[in-house]
């Protein structure tokens, strides 16, 4: 099953930190997906075994920038939990919640590795 572009962007954002290099080509993404320029309030939740590990909400940036920011902050700066490890990342589920004008849209990405 293929991962949505939004969930892939969240995963890539976290991987950028682990790999210490930029892999997200924002310009190309915006050209391919102009919807990413819209300002949509975004929440990203990280779960490990159905327990919330990290969460962050942003409503001030474009959807593209919000997903990148929320993913990195939920993984590495959540005040209620420890920094996400590589092992935890491979076993975590990522939930993206968008508050659109038409209502709330939520999708959840399963763990890369199953227990």
ABEGO torsion letter per residue (X at the ends): XBBBAAAAAAAAAAAAAAAGBBABBAAAAAAABAAAABBBBBBBBBBBGGBBABBBBBAABBAAAAAAAAAAAAAAABAABBBBBAAAAAABBBBBBBBBAAEBBBBBBBBABBX
